């Protein structure tokens, strides 16, 4: 099951001159649909608006995209992917004179992740390192070739996710997720001021943890920090929280902090 709208109309056609195709000149959001409604919709559209401003795109196009979403009768459970590109333009990097954005809405079935949220997952470290670019850090832009290369470093179905570092060797994120761990009772996560995606669930978990009285630290950490972790987990808007039970051969428990954050997050779905 997949339904696609382009610029407010049911269509699977896109102009080959679109700058999203030519340059990755745009943004996207991947949103869980539950009980016929997009989960954390306000946060997703706020991030897309911030991203549009960061890329010098018209933020009003995000409002238009949201209005189009609100006209669609959503399934009980689904995945909604939203794409916003700068639009159709000629050759060259300059976007002067380009004012018509392209808006895409894609509704598809939710993947079956089995019992990963309860039983936990196995993970690995990736060889690929993310480049540093503070101007793009946090933005969910369409340029995801680093993540494509990192994800294709392995094909073992038992490995659910890979951890990526930046080019200075500091922990950054998962290939499709954000990364957390617990060290001496403190919830820690990489600082995303130079690379990585500022995840909707990541940011919500930080707020939930602090509201529950848990110390939270964002910083620059080496991979060796995970050797001392009491708990590790990944998160994103589709998987919610996946506990890590094995990383590079080392075993980890599904700990109490992870379980409590799963409980708190589930109350908001």
Backbone as CSV, one residue per row, in Angstrom:
resi,resn,N_x,N_y,N_z,CA_x,CA_y,CA_z,C_x,C_y,C_z
1,UNK,0.839,-1.189,0.000,0.000,0.000,0.000,0.879,1.246,0.000
2,UNK,0.724,2.092,-1.025,1.427,3.362,-1.051,0.597,4.369,-1.828
3,UNK,0.411,5.531,-1.242,-0.307,6.619,-1.900,0.613,7.832,-1.928
4,UNK,0.623,8.530,-3.066,1.557,9.636,-3.254,0.813,10.846,-3.794
5,UNK,1.116,12.002,-3.215,0.608,13.280,-3.688,1.792,14.178,-4.024
6,UNK,1.737,14.864,-5.150,2.756,15.841,-5.535,2.062,17.179,-5.748
7,UNK,2.473,18.155,-4.981,1.891,19.503,-5.054,0.369,19.465,-4.934
8,UNK,-0.099,18.662,-3.987,-1.516,18.637,-3.662,-2.373,17.741,-4.519
9,UNK,-1.785,17.033,-5.483,-2.553,16.159,-6.355,-1.999,14.737,-6.319
10,UNK,-2.891,13.757,-6.413,-2.468,12.370,-6.489,-1.612,12.193,-7.745
11,UNK,-0.350,11.818,-7.556,0.556,11.695,-8.698,1.816,10.975,-8.264
12,UNK,2.471,10.321,-9.204,3.789,9.741,-8.977,4.818,10.370,-9.912
13,UNK,4.474,11.511,-10.509,5.336,12.159,-11.498,6.062,13.345,-10.868
14,UNK,7.357,13.433,-11.171,8.186,14.531,-10.677,9.027,15.044,-11.834
15,UNK,9.131,16.353,-11.965,9.939,16.952,-13.026,11.407,16.558,-12.839
16,UNK,12.037,16.057,-13.900,13.431,15.602,-13.790,14.384,16.752,-13.526
17,UNK,13.926,17.991,-13.692,14.775,19.153,-13.409,14.658,19.615,-11.957
18,UNK,13.915,18.875,-11.148,13.726,19.272,-9.755,15.065,19.288,-9.023
19,UNK,15.301,20.327,-8.262,16.580,20.476,-7.568,16.753,19.467,-6.438
20,UNK,15.640,18.897,-5.973,15.779,17.818,-4.999,16.484,16.619,-5.604
21,UNK,16.197,16.342,-6.872,16.847,15.248,-7.583,18.261,15.628,-7.997
22,UNK,18.432,16.835,-8.482,19.729,17.251,-9.006,20.775,17.482,-7.918
23,UNK,20.343,18.073,-6.795,21.305,18.507,-5.782,20.963,18.076,-4.358
24,UNK,19.871,17.359,-4.176,19.430,17.087,-2.815,19.026,18.359,-2.105
25,UNK,18.518,19.320,-2.881,18.221,20.664,-2.384,16.817,20.674,-1.767
26,UNK,16.732,20.159,-0.545,15.429,20.098,0.094,15.475,19.411,1.434
27,UNK,14.314,19.092,1.943,14.144,18.554,3.291,13.179,17.382,3.257
28,UNK,13.210,16.570,4.313,12.185,15.538,4.437,11.920,15.246,5.908
29,UNK,10.751,14.683,6.154,10.358,14.220,7.477,9.723,12.842,7.315
30,UNK,10.000,11.955,8.240,9.366,10.641,8.262,8.575,10.544,9.562
31,UNK,7.267,10.375,9.433,6.358,10.527,10.567,5.539,9.253,10.759
32,UNK,5.447,8.808,11.988,4.579,7.674,12.301,3.123,8.137,12.336
33,UNK,2.256,7.335,11.733,0.819,7.569,11.818,0.234,6.527,12.756
34,UNK,-0.450,6.975,13.800,-1.077,6.083,14.770,-2.468,6.618,15.080
35,UNK,-3.442,5.719,15.124,-4.831,6.116,15.360,-5.261,7.204,14.385
36,UNK,-4.849,7.068,13.136,-5.227,7.955,12.030,-4.608,9.347,12.134
37,UNK,-3.629,9.535,13.016,-3.046,10.868,13.196,-1.522,10.798,13.147
38,UNK,-0.866,11.826,12.608,0.596,11.873,12.622,1.107,12.158,14.031
39,UNK,2.010,11.325,14.507,2.555,11.451,15.852,3.609,12.564,15.887
40,UNK,3.535,13.416,16.896,4.454,14.548,17.055,4.441,15.453,15.819
41,UNK,3.255,15.669,15.260,3.144,16.463,14.035,3.711,17.869,14.221
42,UNK,3.373,18.530,15.331,3.855,19.897,15.541,5.371,19.954,15.512
43,UNK,6.015,18.986,16.176,7.475,18.980,16.230,8.088,18.720,14.857
44,UNK,7.485,17.822,14.095,8.011,17.539,12.753,7.912,18.769,11.851
45,UNK,6.753,19.422,11.868,6.602,20.588,11.004,7.447,21.762,11.490
46,UNK,7.663,21.853,12.792,8.542,22.907,13.299,9.972,22.672,12.830
47,UNK,10.419,21.396,12.870,11.779,21.102,12.412,11.907,21.386,10.914
48,UNK,10.884,21.020,10.145,10.940,21.298,8.711,10.965,22.798,8.442
49,UNK,10.214,23.571,9.219,10.234,25.023,9.072,11.614,25.582,9.384
50,UNK,12.201,25.113,10.488,13.554,25.552,10.844,14.546,25.168,9.754
51,UNK,14.374,23.960,9.194,15.262,23.522,8.127,15.109,24.371,6.882
52,UNK,13.862,24.725,6.543,13.630,25.580,5.380,14.318,26.931,5.553
53,UNK,14.199,27.489,6.740,14.876,28.770,7.013,16.388,28.597,6.897
54,UNK,16.904,27.480,7.434,18.337,27.232,7.378,18.863,27.080,5.961
55,UNK,18.035,26.554,5.064,18.444,26.375,3.670,18.036,27.546,2.778
56,UNK,17.429,28.557,3.369,17.016,29.711,2.582,15.829,29.434,1.701
57,UNK,14.972,28.493,2.113,13.759,28.182,1.375,12.578,28.923,1.998
58,UNK,11.476,28.966,1.279,10.281,29.657,1.756,9.622,28.830,2.858
59,UNK,9.634,29.282,4.112,8.997,28.501,5.185,7.488,28.407,5.021
60,UNK,6.895,29.315,4.229,5.463,29.238,3.978,5.075,27.966,3.246
61,UNK,6.021,27.367,2.524,5.744,26.118,1.823,5.489,24.982,2.804
62,UNK,6.077,25.070,3.993,5.847,24.040,5.009,4.406,24.112,5.493
63,UNK,3.898,25.313,5.696,2.494,25.483,6.087,1.570,24.941,5.000
64,UNK,1.901,25.206,3.747,1.100,24.693,2.637,1.102,23.170,2.627
65,UNK,2.270,22.592,2.880,2.383,21.136,2.931,1.537,20.575,4.074
66,UNK,1.555,21.240,5.215,0.756,20.772,6.343,-0.739,20.847,6.023
67,UNK,-1.146,21.898,5.371,-2.555,22.021,4.997,-2.971,20.899,4.051
68,UNK,-2.058,20.501,3.165,-2.350,19.393,2.261,-2.447,18.076,3.027
69,UNK,-1.574,17.887,4.004,-1.633,16.681,4.833,-2.978,16.586,5.543
70,UNK,-3.486,17.720,6.019,-4.718,17.722,6.798,-5.948,17.397,5.958
71,UNK,-5.821,17.409,4.643,-6.952,17.040,3.780,-7.002,15.541,3.505
72,UNK,-5.982,14.806,3.933,-5.876,13.380,3.614,-6.467,12.545,4.747
73,UNK,-7.250,11.553,4.394,-7.767,10.593,5.362,-6.689,9.534,5.604
74,UNK,-6.072,9.568,6.757,-4.936,8.701,7.045,-5.384,7.334,7.556
75,UNK,-4.613,6.274,7.248,-4.929,4.944,7.776,-4.758,4.889,9.294
76,UNK,-5.183,3.798,9.886,-5.012,3.591,11.328,-3.542,3.616,11.711
77,UNK,-2.739,2.852,10.980,-1.293,2.786,11.212,-0.591,2.929,9.869
78,UNK,0.445,3.754,9.794,1.156,3.935,8.530,2.431,4.744,8.780
79,UNK,3.180,4.927,7.706,4.337,5.828,7.698,4.044,6.931,6.692
80,UNK,4.236,8.157,7.112,4.061,9.295,6.215,5.405,9.972,6.000
81,UNK,5.840,10.014,4.745,7.074,10.712,4.409,6.722,11.993,3.677
82,UNK,7.258,13.097,4.154,7.045,14.401,3.544,8.358,14.882,2.939
83,UNK,8.302,15.370,1.715,9.482,15.901,1.039,9.167,17.303,0.552
84,UNK,10.074,18.207,0.810,9.958,19.576,0.331,11.248,19.938,-0.384
85,UNK,11.162,20.224,-1.695,12.357,20.636,-2.432,12.223,22.094,-2.844
86,UNK,13.333,22.656,-3.248,13.298,24.061,-3.665,12.503,24.246,-4.960
87,UNK,12.343,23.154,-5.705,11.532,23.224,-6.914,12.339,22.983,-8.172
88,UNK,11.762,23.340,-9.278,12.362,23.093,-10.588,13.244,24.271,-10.978
89,UNK,14.464,23.958,-11.416,15.381,25.000,-11.850,16.290,24.505,-12.951
90,UNK,16.993,25.412,-13.561,17.922,25.054,-14.620,19.249,24.571,-14.071
91,UNK,20.251,24.522,-14.941,21.576,24.081,-14.522,22.228,25.135,-13.621
92,UNK,23.146,24.646,-12.765,23.876,25.554,-11.888,23.349,25.533,-10.471
93,UNK,24.210,25.869,-9.534,23.861,25.804,-8.127,23.000,26.966,-7.652
94,UNK,23.086,28.097,-8.302,22.326,29.262,-7.852,20.828,28.975,-7.898
95,UNK,20.130,29.399,-6.837,18.675,29.228,-6.844,17.954,30.563,-7.022
96,UNK,18.673,31.545,-7.522,18.055,32.844,-7.777,16.897,32.694,-8.764
97,UNK,15.767,33.284,-8.411,14.619,33.260,-9.306,13.754,32.027,-9.201
98,UNK,14.142,31.040,-8.383,13.343,29.824,-8.222,12.424,30.017,-7.020
99,UNK,11.133,29.980,-7.246,10.205,30.291,-6.162,9.124,29.235,-5.950
100,UNK,9.021,28.271,-6.847,7.967,27.269,-6.724,8.523,25.982,-6.126
101,UNK,8.254,25.765,-4.846,8.732,24.549,-4.195,7.953,23.337,-4.697
102,UNK,8.548,22.170,-4.502,7.859,20.907,-4.787,7.526,20.246,-3.466
103,UNK,6.267,19.819,-3.307,5.787,19.218,-2.074,5.310,17.797,-2.360
104,UNK,5.845,16.851,-1.632,5.502,15.445,-1.845,5.040,14.837,-0.530
105,UNK,3.930,14.103,-0.588,3.413,13.342,0.553,3.341,11.884,0.122
106,UNK,3.948,11.005,0.905,3.925,9.575,0.613,3.409,8.827,1.841
107,UNK,2.377,8.024,1.656,1.815,7.213,2.737,2.084,5.747,2.402
108,UNK,2.732,5.028,3.311,3.043,3.617,3.070,2.848,2.821,4.356
109,UNK,2.923,1.511,4.226,2.716,0.632,5.371,3.891,0.713,6.343
110,UNK,3.582,0.550,7.615,4.609,0.498,8.643,5.351,-0.830,8.554
111,UNK,6.668,-0.775,8.645,7.460,-2.000,8.638,7.198,-2.810,9.900
112,UNK,7.366,-4.112,9.798,7.222,-4.997,10.946,8.582,-5.162,11.610
113,UNK,8.750,-4.534,12.772,10.027,-4.598,13.480,10.069,-5.725,14.509
114,UNK,9.040,-6.548,14.539,9.032,-7.679,15.461,9.092,-7.215,16.907
115,UNK,9.898,-7.922,17.704,9.970,-7.627,19.136,11.230,-6.855,19.509
116,UNK,11.774,-6.096,18.571,13.041,-5.400,18.831,12.946,-4.414,19.993
117,UNK,11.798,-3.783,20.153,11.650,-2.817,21.241,11.704,-3.482,22.608
118,UNK,11.295,-4.757,22.681,11.305,-5.486,23.952,12.591,-6.305,24.125
119,UNK,12.953,-7.055,23.094,14.091,-7.967,23.199,15.430,-7.282,22.982
120,UNK,15.418,-6.123,22.304,16.656,-5.432,22.019,17.262,-5.859,20.696
121,UNK,18.341,-5.171,20.305,18.948,-5.391,19.000,20.466,-5.518,19.127
122,UNK,21.046,-6.097,18.088,22.497,-6.124,17.943,22.913,-4.950,17.054
123,UNK,24.073,-4.372,17.355,24.558,-3.217,16.599,26.057,-3.372,16.315
124,UNK,26.556,-2.514,15.462,27.966,-2.519,15.090,28.447,-1.082,14.921
125,UNK,29.754,-0.927,14.821,30.333,0.366,14.472,30.550,0.413,12.963
126,UNK,30.310,1.564,12.366,30.545,1.746,10.936,31.927,2.358,10.702
127,UNK,32.493,2.053,9.545,33.788,2.630,9.172,33.628,4.052,8.663
128,UNK,32.529,4.312,7.971,32.317,5.646,7.426,32.252,6.681,8.542
129,UNK,32.841,7.842,8.294,32.805,8.938,9.253,32.075,10.126,8.647
130,UNK,31.241,10.768,9.436,30.479,11.918,8.965,31.356,13.157,8.881
131,UNK,31.176,13.911,7.799,31.872,15.188,7.694,31.269,16.221,8.632
132,UNK,32.049,17.228,8.966,31.601,18.284,9.877,31.097,19.483,9.077
133,UNK,29.886,19.924,9.377,29.328,21.094,8.713,28.290,21.736,9.633
134,UNK,28.725,22.655,10.484,27.787,23.269,11.430,26.584,23.926,10.773
135,UNK,26.724,24.406,9.522,25.608,25.069,8.853,24.462,24.105,8.574
136,UNK,24.772,22.820,8.442,23.741,21.822,8.141,23.436,20.914,9.326
137,UNK,24.192,21.040,10.398,24.010,20.150,11.549,22.584,20.252,12.089
138,UNK,21.999,19.091,12.341,20.653,19.032,12.896,19.549,19.015,11.864
139,UNK,19.811,19.538,10.648,18.772,19.664,9.623,18.548,18.316,8.936
140,UNK,17.287,17.965,8.724,16.968,16.721,8.025,16.850,17.018,6.527
141,UNK,17.981,17.304,5.924,18.025,17.637,4.499,18.092,16.360,3.656
142,UNK,17.961,16.522,2.358,17.880,15.375,1.465,19.227,14.743,1.143
143,UNK,20.314,15.358,1.549,21.640,14.806,1.245,21.997,13.718,2.254
144,UNK,21.687,12.468,1.961,21.855,11.360,2.899,22.825,10.306,2.376
145,UNK,23.733,10.697,1.476,24.624,9.702,0.885,25.569,9.101,1.927
146,UNK,25.923,9.871,2.951,26.762,9.313,4.018,26.039,8.167,4.716
147,UNK,24.764,8.380,5.000,23.998,7.335,5.677,23.783,6.126,4.763
148,UNK,23.587,6.364,3.479,23.444,5.255,2.529,24.697,4.395,2.524
149,UNK,25.859,5.032,2.476,27.118,4.282,2.451,27.345,3.549,3.769
150,UNK,27.046,4.209,4.877,27.245,3.573,6.178,26.329,2.365,6.343
151,UNK,25.069,2.519,5.953,24.120,1.407,6.119,24.494,0.204,5.263
152,UNK,25.134,0.418,4.151,25.473,-0.688,3.268,26.838,-1.297,3.558
153,UNK,27.393,-0.985,4.717,28.611,-1.665,5.159,28.327,-3.071,5.660
154,UNK,27.073,-3.381,5.951,26.744,-4.720,6.440,25.430,-5.193,5.843
155,UNK,25.292,-6.527,5.750,24.086,-7.142,5.207,23.603,-8.285,6.092
156,UNK,24.144,-8.379,7.284,23.719,-9.382,8.248,22.380,-8.965,8.836
157,UNK,21.298,-9.735,8.619,19.981,-9.334,9.118,19.892,-9.292,10.635
158,UNK,20.839,-9.915,11.330,20.816,-9.879,12.789,21.347,-8.562,13.344
159,UNK,22.038,-7.781,12.510,22.524,-6.468,12.926,21.475,-5.441,12.526
160,UNK,20.866,-4.797,13.505,19.753,-3.882,13.239,20.203,-2.462,12.920
161,UNK,21.345,-2.052,13.439,21.753,-0.661,13.279,23.264,-0.542,13.430
162,UNK,23.807,0.528,12.846,25.233,0.810,12.949,25.467,2.174,13.551
163,UNK,26.532,2.310,14.312,26.895,3.576,14.950,27.944,4.274,14.099
164,UNK,27.722,5.560,13.858,28.604,6.354,13.018,29.282,7.422,13.869
165,UNK,30.579,7.611,13.643,31.335,8.691,14.286,31.560,9.812,13.283
166,UNK,31.963,10.976,13.785,32.333,12.047,12.870,33.794,11.882,12.460
167,UNK,34.271,12.762,11.590,35.617,12.597,11.036,36.715,12.920,12.035
168,UNK,36.348,13.357,13.241,37.326,13.523,14.315,37.254,12.379,15.311
169,UNK,36.420,11.372,15.014,36.363,10.180,15.841,35.411,10.238,17.014
170,UNK,34.546,11.239,17.054,33.565,11.335,18.134,32.250,10.669,17.711
171,UNK,31.578,10.042,18.659,30.287,9.434,18.397,29.304,10.478,17.864
172,UNK,28.497,10.074,16.867,27.543,11.008,16.288,26.107,10.498,16.397
173,UNK,25.824,9.324,15.808,24.449,8.838,15.749,24.434,7.443,15.152
174,UNK,23.237,6.872,14.997,23.078,5.668,14.207,22.875,6.042,12.756
175,UNK,22.890,5.066,11.861,22.698,5.379,10.450,21.308,5.939,10.186
176,UNK,20.317,5.526,10.995,18.938,5.997,10.805,18.329,6.464,12.119
177,UNK,19.148,6.663,13.118,18.618,6.891,14.467,19.550,7.782,15.262
178,UNK,19.065,8.199,16.422,19.925,8.861,17.404,20.351,7.855,18.467
179,UNK,21.431,8.167,19.135,22.092,7.250,20.055,22.094,7.813,21.470
180,UNK,21.727,6.964,22.435,21.803,7.292,23.860,22.463,6.148,24.598
181,UNK,23.022,6.471,25.759,23.502,5.432,26.666,23.482,5.986,28.093
182,UNK,23.586,5.094,29.033,23.610,5.461,30.451,24.981,5.132,31.009
183,UNK,25.614,6.133,31.631,26.929,5.953,32.245,26.903,6.519,33.652
184,UNK,27.106,5.650,34.623,27.075,6.040,36.038,25.782,6.784,36.366
185,UNK,24.688,6.265,35.831,23.373,6.822,36.129,23.001,8.065,35.352
186,UNK,23.890,8.540,34.467,23.638,9.746,33.683,23.305,9.341,32.249
187,UNK,22.229,9.911,31.711,21.861,9.663,30.326,22.713,10.565,29.438
188,UNK,23.456,9.958,28.526,24.370,10.708,27.669,24.012,10.503,26.200
189,UNK,24.299,11.520,25.395,24.034,11.454,23.959,24.980,12.416,23.249
190,UNK,25.353,12.126,22.007,26.273,13.018,21.295,25.680,14.405,21.050
191,UNK,26.540,15.397,21.150,26.179,16.764,20.794,26.115,16.855,19.269
192,UNK,25.053,17.472,18.750,24.826,17.481,17.299,24.976,18.882,16.721
193,UNK,26.024,19.577,17.121,26.225,20.943,16.640,27.110,21.023,15.402
194,UNK,27.685,19.869,14.986,28.572,19.892,13.818,28.173,18.890,12.742
195,UNK,27.359,17.931,13.089,26.843,16.950,12.130,25.708,16.194,12.802
196,UNK,24.999,15.377,12.016,23.919,14.579,12.573,22.569,15.261,12.474
197,UNK,21.529,14.478,12.756,20.145,14.949,12.672,19.585,15.138,14.077
198,UNK,18.974,16.273,14.291,18.326,16.549,15.571,16.970,15.856,15.589
199,UNK,16.938,14.626,16.100,15.755,13.792,16.026,14.605,14.276,16.898
200,UNK,13.386,14.094,16.390,12.198,14.490,17.146,12.090,13.678,18.433
201,UNK,12.243,12.368,18.348,12.158,11.524,19.542,13.355,11.776,20.449
202,UNK,14.530,11.982,19.864,15.713,12.322,20.683,15.418,13.518,21.576
203,UNK,14.919,14.581,20.988,14.670,15.797,21.759,13.569,15.599,22.793
204,UNK,12.567,14.810,22.437,11.487,14.540,23.394,11.995,13.718,24.566
205,UNK,12.861,12.743,24.288,13.402,11.916,25.363,14.266,12.725,26.326
206,UNK,15.005,13.674,25.802,15.796,14.541,26.682,14.875,15.297,27.635
207,UNK,13.777,15.823,27.100,12.818,16.555,27.947,12.171,15.621,28.970
208,UNK,11.764,14.433,28.525,11.119,13.485,29.428,12.068,13.042,30.539
209,UNK,13.316,12.786,30.182,14.294,12.339,31.173,14.531,13.419,32.222
210,UNK,14.698,14.640,31.787,14.938,15.731,32.736,13.730,15.974,33.625
211,UNK,12.535,15.860,33.040,11.311,16.039,33.833,11.173,14.947,34.886
212,UNK,11.735,13.761,34.592,11.684,12.647,35.538,12.818,12.695,36.558
213,UNK,13.648,13.742,36.478,14.728,13.903,37.447,16.020,13.206,37.069
214,UNK,16.151,12.778,35.831,17.366,12.086,35.389,18.343,13.099,34.804
215,UNK,19.592,13.003,35.191,20.625,13.875,34.635,20.878,13.496,33.180
216,UNK,20.964,14.515,32.317,21.203,14.302,30.890,22.389,15.153,30.467
217,UNK,23.306,14.555,29.711,24.479,15.271,29.221,24.602,15.084,27.713
218,UNK,24.792,16.195,26.986,25.147,16.154,25.569,26.605,16.569,25.456
219,UNK,27.390,15.807,24.725,28.808,16.142,24.642,29.507,15.384,23.528
220,UNK,30.825,15.532,23.500,31.645,14.816,22.529,32.277,13.623,23.240
221,UNK,31.968,12.451,22.731,32.412,11.218,23.374,33.070,10.301,22.351
222,UNK,34.097,9.611,22.794,34.751,8.619,21.957,33.992,7.292,22.044
223,UNK,34.152,6.420,21.054,33.483,5.115,21.105,33.789,4.310,22.364
224,UNK,34.992,4.505,22.932,35.356,3.771,24.147,34.411,4.075,25.299
225,UNK,33.699,5.224,25.231,32.738,5.557,26.284,31.662,4.485,26.396
226,UNK,31.326,3.849,25.279,30.276,2.840,25.287,30.721,1.552,25.955
227,UNK,32.039,1.340,26.066,32.531,0.156,26.789,32.106,0.186,28.247
228,UNK,31.945,1.406,28.785,31.601,1.580,30.201,30.106,1.820,30.416
229,UNK,29.333,1.784,29.340,27.908,2.091,29.456,27.157,0.983,30.182
230,UNK,26.185,1.381,30.982,25.310,0.411,31.644,24.133,0.016,30.749
231,UNK,23.709,0.935,29.879,22.609,0.698,28.942,22.897,1.498,27.681
232,UNK,22.428,1.005,26.544,22.535,1.727,25.277,21.210,1.565,24.541
233,UNK,20.770,2.610,23.847,19.605,2.434,22.986,19.637,3.420,21.821
234,UNK,18.910,3.033,20.751,18.690,3.886,19.592,17.253,4.400,19.640
235,UNK,17.001,5.506,18.953,15.628,5.999,18.868,15.426,6.747,17.558
236,UNK,14.212,6.682,17.055,13.764,7.585,16.002,12.244,7.594,15.973
237,UNK,11.667,8.302,15.031,10.217,8.511,15.034,9.425,7.273,14.648
238,UNK,10.056,6.289,14.031,9.348,5.066,13.652,9.597,3.926,14.624
239,UNK,10.827,3.783,15.090,11.144,2.648,15.969,10.902,2.977,17.432
240,UNK,10.706,4.246,17.759,10.617,4.710,19.152,11.955,4.443,19.845
241,UNK,12.059,3.390,20.650,13.314,3.077,21.338,13.666,1.615,21.106
242,UNK,14.870,1.376,20.631,15.405,0.014,20.522,16.565,-0.140,21.497
243,UNK,16.421,-0.942,22.537,17.570,-1.207,23.410,18.646,-1.980,22.650
244,UNK,19.890,-1.687,22.937,21.008,-2.436,22.360,21.426,-3.508,23.364
245,UNK,21.390,-4.760,22.935,21.781,-5.851,23.823,23.142,-6.425,23.451
246,UNK,23.644,-6.045,22.262,24.989,-6.477,21.871,25.576,-5.459,20.904
247,UNK,26.790,-5.013,21.202,27.505,-4.074,20.349,28.948,-4.530,20.220
248,UNK,29.346,-4.831,18.997,30.720,-5.261,18.729,31.144,-6.401,19.659
249,UNK,30.231,-7.329,19.892,30.527,-8.495,20.707,30.316,-8.318,22.196
250,UNK,30.121,-7.093,22.666,29.886,-6.844,24.094,28.392,-6.853,24.379
251,UNK,28.011,-7.501,25.485,26.604,-7.631,25.862,26.178,-6.486,26.784
252,UNK,24.909,-6.094,26.641,24.342,-5.049,27.485,22.932,-5.468,27.906
253,UNK,22.506,-5.061,29.091,21.138,-5.383,29.523,20.137,-4.374,28.977
254,UNK,18.874,-4.757,28.949,17.804,-3.787,28.735,17.534,-3.184,30.110
255,UNK,18.081,-1.999,30.339,18.119,-1.451,31.684,16.886,-0.678,32.109
256,UNK,16.875,-0.281,33.361,15.716,0.390,33.945,15.471,1.773,33.358
257,UNK,16.539,2.494,33.022,16.353,3.815,32.418,15.690,3.676,31.053
258,UNK,16.174,2.727,30.269,15.585,2.481,28.952,14.118,2.107,29.071
259,UNK,13.808,1.207,29.985,12.424,0.769,30.176,11.528,1.922,30.618
260,UNK,12.029,2.767,31.502,11.228,3.891,31.975,10.982,4.903,30.847
261,UNK,12.000,5.155,30.032,11.817,6.079,28.918,10.870,5.503,27.870
262,UNK,10.922,4.189,27.658,9.946,3.558,26.770,8.529,3.770,27.297
263,UNK,8.361,3.617,28.607,7.048,3.775,29.222,6.555,5.204,29.070
264,UNK,7.421,6.177,29.351,7.034,7.584,29.263,6.723,7.989,27.823
265,UNK,7.523,7.494,26.889,7.299,7.838,25.479,5.995,7.229,24.974
266,UNK,5.705,6.009,25.393,4.494,5.336,24.911,3.223,6.059,25.331
267,UNK,3.292,6.801,26.453,2.127,7.543,26.918,1.803,8.719,26.010
268,UNK,2.763,9.116,25.153,2.567,10.271,24.286,2.177,9.877,22.875
269,UNK,2.124,8.596,22.598,1.825,8.121,21.237,0.310,8.111,20.979
